[in-house]
Amino acid sequence: MPMDIRVGDVLTMKKPHPCGGGEWLVLRAGMDFRLRCLCCGREVLIPRAKAEKGIKSVSRPRPE
């Protein structure tokens, strides 16, 4: 069963990005995830299955 990942969530990954950042903003969620590194701004498109294996934690912005 797929994880509940939504656009706007911040993912903390098990492995850091080569720039040193480990947090990613979800820009698109579907069969693929489009993620933006919150350290350097690089965007990547990775398959959902691969992304879900690397997720350590998910944080959601609180609704106001």
Distance bins in CASP14 RR format, pairs under 12 A and 6 or more apart:
PFRMAT RR
TARGET T0000
AUTHOR 0000-0000-0000
RMODE 2
METHOD distances of the structure
MODEL  1
1 52 0 0 0 0 0 1 0 0 0 0 0
2 29 0 0 0 0 1 0 0 0 0 0 0
2 30 0 0 0 0 1 0 0 0 0 0 0
2 31 0 0 0 0 1 0 0 0 0 0 0
2 33 0 0 0 0 0 1 0 0 0 0 0
2 47 0 0 0 0 0 1 0 0 0 0 0
2 48 1 0 0 1 0 0 0 0 0 0 0
2 49 0 0 0 0 1 0 0 0 0 0 0
2 51 0 0 0 0 0 1 0 0 0 0 0
2 52 1 0 0 1 0 0 0 0 0 0 0
2 53 0 0 0 0 0 1 0 0 0 0 0
2 55 0 0 0 0 0 1 0 0 0 0 0
3 9 0 0 0 0 1 0 0 0 0 0 0
3 11 0 0 0 0 1 0 0 0 0 0 0
3 26 0 0 0 0 0 1 0 0 0 0 0
3 29 0 0 0 0 1 0 0 0 0 0 0
3 30 0 0 0 0 0 1 0 0 0 0 0
3 33 0 0 0 0 0 1 0 0 0 0 0
3 48 0 0 0 0 1 0 0 0 0 0 0
3 49 0 0 0 0 0 1 0 0 0 0 0
3 51 0 0 0 0 1 0 0 0 0 0 0
3 52 1 0 1 0 0 0 0 0 0 0 0
3 53 0 0 0 0 0 1 0 0 0 0 0
3 54 0 0 0 0 0 1 0 0 0 0 0
3 55 1 0 0 1 0 0 0 0 0 0 0
3 57 0 0 0 0 0 1 0 0 0 0 0
3 58 1 0 0 1 0 0 0 0 0 0 0
4 26 0 0 0 0 0 1 0 0 0 0 0
4 29 0 0 0 0 1 0 0 0 0 0 0
4 30 0 0 0 0 0 1 0 0 0 0 0
4 52 0 0 0 0 0 1 0 0 0 0 0
4 55 0 0 0 0 0 1 0 0 0 0 0
4 58 0 0 0 0 1 0 0 0 0 0 0
4 60 0 0 0 0 1 0 0 0 0 0 0
5 11 1 0 0 1 0 0 0 0 0 0 0
5 24 0 0 0 0 0 1 0 0 0 0 0
5 25 0 0 0 0 0 1 0 0 0 0 0
5 26 1 0 1 0 0 0 0 0 0 0 0
5 27 0 0 0 0 0 1 0 0 0 0 0
5 28 0 0 0 0 0 1 0 0 0 0 0
5 29 1 0 1 0 0 0 0 0 0 0 0
5 30 0 0 0 0 1 0 0 0 0 0 0
5 32 0 0 0 0 0 1 0 0 0 0 0
5 33 1 0 0 1 0 0 0 0 0 0 0
5 34 0 0 0 0 0 1 0 0 0 0 0
5 35 0 0 0 0 0 1 0 0 0 0 0
5 48 0 0 0 0 1 0 0 0 0 0 0
5 51 1 0 0 1 0 0 0 0 0 0 0
5 52 1 0 0 1 0 0 0 0 0 0 0
5 54 0 0 0 0 0 1 0 0 0 0 0
5 55 1 0 0 1 0 0 0 0 0 0 0
5 57 0 0 0 0 0 1 0 0 0 0 0
5 58 1 0 0 1 0 0 0 0 0 0 0
5 59 0 0 0 0 0 1 0 0 0 0 0
5 60 0 0 0 0 1 0 0 0 0 0 0
6 25 0 0 0 0 0 1 0 0 0 0 0
6 26 1 0 0 1 0 0 0 0 0 0 0
6 27 0 0 0 0 0 1 0 0 0 0 0
6 28 0 0 0 0 0 1 0 0 0 0 0
6 29 1 0 0 1 0 0 0 0 0 0 0
6 30 0 0 0 0 0 1 0 0 0 0 0
6 33 0 0 0 0 0 1 0 0 0 0 0
6 58 0 0 0 0 1 0 0 0 0 0 0
6 59 0 0 0 0 0 1 0 0 0 0 0
6 60 1 0 0 1 0 0 0 0 0 0 0
6 61 0 0 0 0 1 0 0 0 0 0 0
6 63 0 0 0 0 0 1 0 0 0 0 0
7 25 0 0 0 0 1 0 0 0 0 0 0
7 26 1 0 1 0 0 0 0 0 0 0 0
7 27 1 0 0 1 0 0 0 0 0 0 0
7 28 1 0 0 1 0 0 0 0 0 0 0
7 29 1 0 1 0 0 0 0 0 0 0 0
7 30 0 0 0 0 1 0 0 0 0 0 0
7 33 0 0 0 0 1 0 0 0 0 0 0
7 34 0 0 0 0 1 0 0 0 0 0 0
7 35 0 0 0 0 0 1 0 0 0 0 0
7 36 0 0 0 0 0 1 0 0 0 0 0
7 60 0 0 0 0 0 1 0 0 0 0 0
7 61 0 0 0 0 0 1 0 0 0 0 0
8 23 0 0 0 0 0 1 0 0 0 0 0
8 24 0 0 0 0 0 1 0 0 0 0 0
8 25 1 0 0 1 0 0 0 0 0 0 0
8 26 1 0 1 0 0 0 0 0 0 0 0
8 27 1 0 0 1 0 0 0 0 0 0 0
8 28 0 0 0 0 1 0 0 0 0 0 0
8 29 0 0 0 0 1 0 0 0 0 0 0
8 33 0 0 0 0 0 1 0 0 0 0 0
8 34 0 0 0 0 0 1 0 0 0 0 0
8 35 0 0 0 0 0 1 0 0 0 0 0
8 36 0 0 0 0 1 0 0 0 0 0 0
8 38 0 0 0 0 0 1 0 0 0 0 0
8 58 0 0 0 0 0 1 0 0 0 0 0
8 59 0 0 0 0 1 0 0 0 0 0 0
8 60 1 0 0 1 0 0 0 0 0 0 0
8 61 1 0 0 1 0 0 0 0 0 0 0
8 63 0 0 0 0 0 1 0 0 0 0 0
9 23 0 0 0 0 0 1 0 0 0 0 0
9 24 0 0 0 0 1 0 0 0 0 0 0
9 25 1 0 0 1 0 0 0 0 0 0 0
9 26 1 0 1 0 0 0 0 0 0 0 0
9 27 0 0 0 0 0 1 0 0 0 0 0
9 28 0 0 0 0 0 1 0 0 0 0 0
9 29 0 0 0 0 1 0 0 0 0 0 0
9 33 0 0 0 0 1 0 0 0 0 0 0
9 35 0 0 0 0 1 0 0 0 0 0 0
9 36 0 0 0 0 0 1 0 0 0 0 0
9 38 0 0 0 0 0 1 0 0 0 0 0
9 51 0 0 0 0 0 1 0 0 0 0 0
9 55 0 0 0 0 1 0 0 0 0 0 0
9 57 0 0 0 0 0 1 0 0 0 0 0
9 58 1 0 1 0 0 0 0 0 0 0 0
9 59 1 0 0 1 0 0 0 0 0 0 0
9 60 1 0 1 0 0 0 0 0 0 0 0
9 61 0 0 0 0 1 0 0 0 0 0 0
10 21 0 0 0 0 0 1 0 0 0 0 0
10 22 0 0 0 0 1 0 0 0 0 0 0
10 23 1 0 1 0 0 0 0 0 0 0 0
10 24 1 0 0 1 0 0 0 0 0 0 0
10 25 1 0 1 0 0 0 0 0 0 0 0
10 26 1 0 0 1 0 0 0 0 0 0 0
10 27 0 0 0 0 0 1 0 0 0 0 0
10 35 0 0 0 0 1 0 0 0 0 0 0
10 36 0 0 0 0 0 1 0 0 0 0 0
10 37 0 0 0 0 0 1 0 0 0 0 0
10 38 1 0 0 1 0 0 0 0 0 0 0
10 55 0 0 0 0 0 1 0 0 0 0 0
10 56 0 0 0 0 0 1 0 0 0 0 0
10 57 0 0 0 0 1 0 0 0 0 0 0
10 58 1 0 0 1 0 0 0 0 0 0 0
10 59 1 0 1 0 0 0 0 0 0 0 0
10 60 1 0 0 1 0 0 0 0 0 0 0
10 61 1 0 0 1 0 0 0 0 0 0 0
11 17 0 0 0 0 0 1 0 0 0 0 0
11 21 0 0 0 0 0 1 0 0 0 0 0
11 22 0 0 0 0 1 0 0 0 0 0 0
11 23 1 0 0 1 0 0 0 0 0 0 0
11 24 1 0 1 0 0 0 0 0 0 0 0
11 25 1 0 0 1 0 0 0 0 0 0 0
11 26 1 0 0 1 0 0 0 0 0 0 0
11 27 0 0 0 0 0 1 0 0 0 0 0
11 29 0 0 0 0 0 1 0 0 0 0 0
11 33 0 0 0 0 1 0 0 0 0 0 0
11 34 0 0 0 0 0 1 0 0 0 0 0
11 35 1 0 0 1 0 0 0 0 0 0 0
11 36 0 0 0 0 0 1 0 0 0 0 0
11 37 0 0 0 0 0 1 0 0 0 0 0
11 38 0 0 0 0 1 0 0 0 0 0 0
11 44 0 0 0 0 0 1 0 0 0 0 0
11 46 0 0 0 0 0 1 0 0 0 0 0
11 51 1 0 0 1 0 0 0 0 0 0 0
11 52 0 0 0 0 1 0 0 0 0 0 0
11 53 0 0 0 0 0 1 0 0 0 0 0
11 54 0 0 0 0 1 0 0 0 0 0 0
11 55 1 0 1 0 0 0 0 0 0 0 0
11 56 0 0 0 0 1 0 0 0 0 0 0
11 57 1 0 0 1 0 0 0 0 0 0 0
11 58 1 0 1 0 0 0 0 0 0 0 0
11 59 0 0 0 0 1 0 0 0 0 0 0
11 60 0 0 0 0 0 1 0 0 0 0 0
12 21 0 0 0 0 1 0 0 0 0 0 0
12 22 1 0 0 1 0 0 0 0 0 0 0
12 23 1 0 1 0 0 0 0 0 0 0 0
12 24 1 0 0 1 0 0 0 0 0 0 0
12 25 0 0 0 0 0 1 0 0 0 0 0
12 26 0 0 0 0 0 1 0 0 0 0 0
12 35 0 0 0 0 0 1 0 0 0 0 0
12 37 0 0 0 0 0 1 0 0 0 0 0
12 38 0 0 0 0 0 1 0 0 0 0 0
12 54 0 0 0 0 1 0 0 0 0 0 0
12 55 1 0 0 1 0 0 0 0 0 0 0
12 56 1 0 1 0 0 0 0 0 0 0 0
12 57 1 0 1 0 0 0 0 0 0 0 0
12 58 1 0 0 1 0 0 0 0 0 0 0
12 59 1 0 0 1 0 0 0 0 0 0 0
13 20 0 0 0 0 0 1 0 0 0 0 0
13 21 0 0 0 0 1 0 0 0 0 0 0
13 22 1 0 1 0 0 0 0 0 0 0 0
13 23 1 0 0 1 0 0 0 0 0 0 0
13 24 1 0 0 1 0 0 0 0 0 0 0
13 25 0 0 0 0 0 1 0 0 0 0 0
13 26 0 0 0 0 0 1 0 0 0 0 0
13 33 0 0 0 0 0 1 0 0 0 0 0
13 35 0 0 0 0 1 0 0 0 0 0 0
13 37 0 0 0 0 1 0 0 0 0 0 0
13 38 0 0 0 0 0 1 0 0 0 0 0
13 39 0 0 0 0 0 1 0 0 0 0 0
13 44 0 0 0 0 0 1 0 0 0 0 0
13 46 0 0 0 0 0 1 0 0 0 0 0
13 50 0 0 0 0 0 1 0 0 0 0 0
13 51 0 0 0 0 1 0 0 0 0 0 0
13 52 0 0 0 0 0 1 0 0 0 0 0
13 53 0 0 0 0 1 0 0 0 0 0 0
13 54 1 0 1 0 0 0 0 0 0 0 0
13 55 1 0 0 1 0 0 0 0 0 0 0
13 56 1 0 0 1 0 0 0 0 0 0 0
13 57 0 0 0 0 1 0 0 0 0 0 0
13 58 0 0 0 0 0 1 0 0 0 0 0
14 22 0 0 0 0 1 0 0 0 0 0 0
14 24 0 0 0 0 0 1 0 0 0 0 0
14 50 0 0 0 0 0 1 0 0 0 0 0
14 51 0 0 0 0 0 1 0 0 0 0 0
14 52 0 0 0 0 0 1 0 0 0 0 0
14 53 0 0 0 0 1 0 0 0 0 0 0
14 54 1 0 1 0 0 0 0 0 0 0 0
14 55 1 0 0 1 0 0 0 0 0 0 0
14 56 1 0 1 0 0 0 0 0 0 0 0
14 57 0 0 0 0 1 0 0 0 0 0 0
15 21 0 0 0 0 0 1 0 0 0 0 0
15 22 0 0 0 0 1 0 0 0 0 0 0
15 24 0 0 0 0 0 1 0 0 0 0 0
15 50 0 0 0 0 0 1 0 0 0 0 0
15 51 0 0 0 0 0 1 0 0 0 0 0
15 53 0 0 0 0 0 1 0 0 0 0 0
15 54 1 0 0 1 0 0 0 0 0 0 0
15 55 0 0 0 0 0 1 0 0 0 0 0
15 56 0 0 0 0 1 0 0 0 0 0 0
16 22 1 0 1 0 0 0 0 0 0 0 0
16 23 0 0 0 0 1 0 0 0 0 0 0
16 24 0 0 0 0 0 1 0 0 0 0 0
16 37 0 0 0 0 1 0 0 0 0 0 0
16 38 0 0 0 0 0 1 0 0 0 0 0
16 39 0 0 0 0 1 0 0 0 0 0 0
16 40 0 0 0 0 0 1 0 0 0 0 0
16 54 0 0 0 0 0 1 0 0 0 0 0
16 56 0 0 0 0 0 1 0 0 0 0 0
17 23 0 0 0 0 1 0 0 0 0 0 0
17 24 1 0 0 1 0 0 0 0 0 0 0
17 35 0 0 0 0 1 0 0 0 0 0 0
17 36 0 0 0 0 0 1 0 0 0 0 0
17 37 1 0 1 0 0 0 0 0 0 0 0
17 38 0 0 0 0 1 0 0 0 0 0 0
17 39 1 0 0 1 0 0 0 0 0 0 0
17 40 1 0 0 1 0 0 0 0 0 0 0
17 41 0 0 0 0 1 0 0 0 0 0 0
17 42 1 0 0 1 0 0 0 0 0 0 0
17 43 0 0 0 0 0 1 0 0 0 0 0
17 44 0 0 0 0 1 0 0 0 0 0 0
17 46 0 0 0 0 0 1 0 0 0 0 0
18 37 0 0 0 0 1 0 0 0 0 0 0
18 39 0 0 0 0 1 0 0 0 0 0 0
18 40 0 0 0 0 1 0 0 0 0 0 0
18 42 0 0 0 0 1 0 0 0 0 0 0
18 44 0 0 0 0 0 1 0 0 0 0 0
19 37 1 0 0 1 0 0 0 0 0 0 0
19 38 0 0 0 0 0 1 0 0 0 0 0
19 39 1 0 1 0 0 0 0 0 0 0 0
19 40 1 0 1 0 0 0 0 0 0 0 0
19 41 0 0 0 0 1 0 0 0 0 0 0
19 42 1 0 0 1 0 0 0 0 0 0 0
19 44 0 0 0 0 0 1 0 0 0 0 0
20 37 0 0 0 0 1 0 0 0 0 0 0
20 38 0 0 0 0 0 1 0 0 0 0 0
20 39 1 0 1 0 0 0 0 0 0 0 0
20 40 0 0 0 0 1 0 0 0 0 0 0
20 41 0 0 0 0 0 1 0 0 0 0 0
20 42 0 0 0 0 0 1 0 0 0 0 0
21 35 0 0 0 0 0 1 0 0 0 0 0
21 36 0 0 0 0 0 1 0 0 0 0 0
21 37 1 0 0 1 0 0 0 0 0 0 0
21 38 1 0 0 1 0 0 0 0 0 0 0
21 39 1 1 0 0 0 0 0 0 0 0 0
21 40 1 0 0 1 0 0 0 0 0 0 0
21 41 0 0 0 0 1 0 0 0 0 0 0
21 42 0 0 0 0 1 0 0 0 0 0 0
22 35 0 0 0 0 0 1 0 0 0 0 0
22 36 0 0 0 0 0 1 0 0 0 0 0
22 37 1 0 0 1 0 0 0 0 0 0 0
22 38 1 0 0 1 0 0 0 0 0 0 0
22 39 1 0 0 1 0 0 0 0 0 0 0
22 40 0 0 0 0 0 1 0 0 0 0 0
22 41 0 0 0 0 0 1 0 0 0 0 0
22 42 0 0 0 0 0 1 0 0 0 0 0
22 54 0 0 0 0 0 1 0 0 0 0 0
22 55 0 0 0 0 0 1 0 0 0 0 0
22 56 0 0 0 0 1 0 0 0 0 0 0
22 57 0 0 0 0 0 1 0 0 0 0 0
23 35 0 0 0 0 1 0 0 0 0 0 0
23 36 0 0 0 0 1 0 0 0 0 0 0
23 37 1 0 0 1 0 0 0 0 0 0 0
23 38 1 0 1 0 0 0 0 0 0 0 0
23 39 1 0 0 1 0 0 0 0 0 0 0
23 40 0 0 0 0 0 1 0 0 0 0 0
23 41 0 0 0 0 0 1 0 0 0 0 0
23 55 0 0 0 0 0 1 0 0 0 0 0
23 56 0 0 0 0 1 0 0 0 0 0 0
23 57 0 0 0 0 1 0 0 0 0 0 0
23 58 0 0 0 0 0 1 0 0 0 0 0
23 59 0 0 0 0 1 0 0 0 0 0 0
24 33 0 0 0 0 1 0 0 0 0 0 0
24 34 0 0 0 0 1 0 0 0 0 0 0
24 35 1 0 1 0 0 0 0 0 0 0 0
24 36 1 0 0 1 0 0 0 0 0 0 0
24 37 1 0 1 0 0 0 0 0 0 0 0
24 38 1 0 0 1 0 0 0 0 0 0 0
24 39 0 0 0 0 1 0 0 0 0 0 0
24 40 0 0 0 0 0 1 0 0 0 0 0
24 41 0 0 0 0 1 0 0 0 0 0 0
24 42 0 0 0 0 1 0 0 0 0 0 0
24 43 0 0 0 0 1 0 0 0 0 0 0
24 44 0 0 0 0 1 0 0 0 0 0 0
24 45 0 0 0 0 0 1 0 0 0 0 0
24 46 0 0 0 0 1 0 0 0 0 0 0
24 51 0 0 0 0 1 0 0 0 0 0 0
24 54 0 0 0 0 0 1 0 0 0 0 0
24 55 0 0 0 0 1 0 0 0 0 0 0
24 56 0 0 0 0 0 1 0 0 0 0 0
24 57 0 0 0 0 0 1 0 0 0 0 0
24 58 0 0 0 0 0 1 0 0 0 0 0
24 59 0 0 0 0 0 1 0 0 0 0 0
25 33 0 0 0 0 0 1 0 0 0 0 0
25 34 0 0 0 0 1 0 0 0 0 0 0
25 35 1 0 0 1 0 0 0 0 0 0 0
25 36 1 0 1 0 0 0 0 0 0 0 0
25 37 0 0 0 0 1 0 0 0 0 0 0
25 38 1 0 1 0 0 0 0 0 0 0 0
25 39 0 0 0 0 0 1 0 0 0 0 0
25 41 0 0 0 0 1 0 0 0 0 0 0
25 42 0 0 0 0 0 1 0 0 0 0 0
25 43 0 0 0 0 1 0 0 0 0 0 0
25 44 0 0 0 0 0 1 0 0 0 0 0
25 58 0 0 0 0 0 1 0 0 0 0 0
25 59 0 0 0 0 0 1 0 0 0 0 0
25 60 0 0 0 0 0 1 0 0 0 0 0
25 61 0 0 0 0 0 1 0 0 0 0 0
26 32 0 0 0 0 0 1 0 0 0 0 0
26 33 1 0 0 1 0 0 0 0 0 0 0
26 34 1 0 0 1 0 0 0 0 0 0 0
26 35 1 0 0 1 0 0 0 0 0 0 0
26 36 0 0 0 0 1 0 0 0 0 0 0
26 37 0 0 0 0 0 1 0 0 0 0 0
26 38 0 0 0 0 0 1 0 0 0 0 0
26 43 0 0 0 0 0 1 0 0 0 0 0
26 44 0 0 0 0 0 1 0 0 0 0 0
26 45 0 0 0 0 0 1 0 0 0 0 0
26 46 0 0 0 0 0 1 0 0 0 0 0
26 48 0 0 0 0 0 1 0 0 0 0 0
26 51 0 0 0 0 1 0 0 0 0 0 0
26 52 0 0 0 0 0 1 0 0 0 0 0
26 55 0 0 0 0 0 1 0 0 0 0 0
26 58 0 0 0 0 1 0 0 0 0 0 0
26 59 0 0 0 0 0 1 0 0 0 0 0
26 60 0 0 0 0 1 0 0 0 0 0 0
26 61 0 0 0 0 0 1 0 0 0 0 0
27 33 0 0 0 0 1 0 0 0 0 0 0
27 34 1 0 1 0 0 0 0 0 0 0 0
27 35 1 0 0 1 0 0 0 0 0 0 0
27 36 1 0 1 0 0 0 0 0 0 0 0
27 37 0 0 0 0 0 1 0 0 0 0 0
27 38 0 0 0 0 0 1 0 0 0 0 0
27 41 0 0 0 0 0 1 0 0 0 0 0
27 42 0 0 0 0 0 1 0 0 0 0 0
27 43 1 0 0 1 0 0 0 0 0 0 0
27 44 0 0 0 0 1 0 0 0 0 0 0
27 45 0 0 0 0 1 0 0 0 0 0 0
27 46 0 0 0 0 0 1 0 0 0 0 0
28 34 1 1 0 0 0 0 0 0 0 0 0
28 35 0 0 0 0 1 0 0 0 0 0 0
28 36 0 0 0 0 0 1 0 0 0 0 0
28 43 0 0 0 0 1 0 0 0 0 0 0
28 44 0 0 0 0 0 1 0 0 0 0 0
28 45 1 0 0 1 0 0 0 0 0 0 0
28 46 0 0 0 0 0 1 0 0 0 0 0
28 48 0 0 0 0 0 1 0 0 0 0 0
28 51 0 0 0 0 0 1 0 0 0 0 0
29 35 0 0 0 0 1 0 0 0 0 0 0
29 45 0 0 0 0 0 1 0 0 0 0 0
29 46 0 0 0 0 0 1 0 0 0 0 0
29 48 1 0 0 1 0 0 0 0 0 0 0
29 51 0 0 0 0 1 0 0 0 0 0 0
29 52 0 0 0 0 0 1 0 0 0 0 0
29 58 0 0 0 0 0 1 0 0 0 0 0
30 45 0 0 0 0 0 1 0 0 0 0 0
30 46 0 0 0 0 0 1 0 0 0 0 0
30 47 0 0 0 0 1 0 0 0 0 0 0
30 48 1 0 0 1 0 0 0 0 0 0 0
30 49 0 0 0 0 0 1 0 0 0 0 0
30 51 0 0 0 0 0 1 0 0 0 0 0
30 52 0 0 0 0 0 1 0 0 0 0 0
31 45 0 0 0 0 0 1 0 0 0 0 0
31 46 0 0 0 0 0 1 0 0 0 0 0
31 47 1 0 0 1 0 0 0 0 0 0 0
31 48 1 0 1 0 0 0 0 0 0 0 0
31 49 0 0 0 0 1 0 0 0 0 0 0
31 50 0 0 0 0 0 1 0 0 0 0 0
31 51 0 0 0 0 0 1 0 0 0 0 0
31 52 0 0 0 0 0 1 0 0 0 0 0
32 43 0 0 0 0 0 1 0 0 0 0 0
32 44 0 0 0 0 1 0 0 0 0 0 0
32 45 1 0 1 0 0 0 0 0 0 0 0
32 46 1 0 0 1 0 0 0 0 0 0 0
32 47 1 0 1 0 0 0 0 0 0 0 0
32 48 1 0 0 1 0 0 0 0 0 0 0
32 49 0 0 0 0 1 0 0 0 0 0 0
32 50 0 0 0 0 1 0 0 0 0 0 0
32 51 0 0 0 0 1 0 0 0 0 0 0
32 52 0 0 0 0 0 1 0 0 0 0 0
33 43 0 0 0 0 0 1 0 0 0 0 0
33 44 0 0 0 0 1 0 0 0 0 0 0
33 45 1 0 0 1 0 0 0 0 0 0 0
33 46 1 0 1 0 0 0 0 0 0 0 0
33 47 1 0 0 1 0 0 0 0 0 0 0
33 48 1 0 0 1 0 0 0 0 0 0 0
33 49 0 0 0 0 0 1 0 0 0 0 0
33 50 0 0 0 0 1 0 0 0 0 0 0
33 51 1 0 1 0 0 0 0 0 0 0 0
33 52 0 0 0 0 1 0 0 0 0 0 0
33 53 0 0 0 0 0 1 0 0 0 0 0
33 54 0 0 0 0 0 1 0 0 0 0 0
33 55 0 0 0 0 1 0 0 0 0 0 0
33 58 0 0 0 0 0 1 0 0 0 0 0
34 42 0 0 0 0 0 1 0 0 0 0 0
34 43 1 0 0 1 0 0 0 0 0 0 0
34 44 1 0 0 1 0 0 0 0 0 0 0
34 45 1 0 1 0 0 0 0 0 0 0 0
34 46 0 0 0 0 1 0 0 0 0 0 0
34 47 0 0 0 0 0 1 0 0 0 0 0
34 48 0 0 0 0 0 1 0 0 0 0 0
34 51 0 0 0 0 0 1 0 0 0 0 0
35 41 0 0 0 0 1 0 0 0 0 0 0
35 42 0 0 0 0 1 0 0 0 0 0 0
35 43 1 0 0 1 0 0 0 0 0 0 0
35 44 1 0 1 0 0 0 0 0 0 0 0
35 45 1 0 0 1 0 0 0 0 0 0 0
35 46 1 0 0 1 0 0 0 0 0 0 0
35 47 0 0 0 0 0 1 0 0 0 0 0
35 48 0 0 0 0 0 1 0 0 0 0 0
35 50 0 0 0 0 0 1 0 0 0 0 0
35 51 1 0 0 1 0 0 0 0 0 0 0
35 54 0 0 0 0 0 1 0 0 0 0 0
35 55 0 0 0 0 0 1 0 0 0 0 0
36 42 1 0 0 1 0 0 0 0 0 0 0
36 43 1 0 1 0 0 0 0 0 0 0 0
36 44 0 0 0 0 1 0 0 0 0 0 0
36 45 0 0 0 0 0 1 0 0 0 0 0
37 43 1 0 0 1 0 0 0 0 0 0 0
37 44 1 0 0 1 0 0 0 0 0 0 0
38 59 0 0 0 0 0 1 0 0 0 0 0
44 50 0 0 0 0 0 1 0 0 0 0 0
44 51 0 0 0 0 1 0 0 0 0 0 0
45 51 0 0 0 0 1 0 0 0 0 0 0
46 52 0 0 0 0 1 0 0 0 0 0 0
46 53 0 0 0 0 0 1 0 0 0 0 0
46 54 0 0 0 0 1 0 0 0 0 0 0
46 55 0 0 0 0 0 1 0 0 0 0 0
47 53 0 0 0 0 1 0 0 0 0 0 0
47 54 0 0 0 0 0 1 0 0 0 0 0
48 54 0 0 0 0 0 1 0 0 0 0 0
48 55 0 0 0 0 0 1 0 0 0 0 0
49 55 0 0 0 0 0 1 0 0 0 0 0
51 58 0 0 0 0 0 1 0 0 0 0 0
52 58 0 0 0 0 0 1 0 0 0 0 0
END
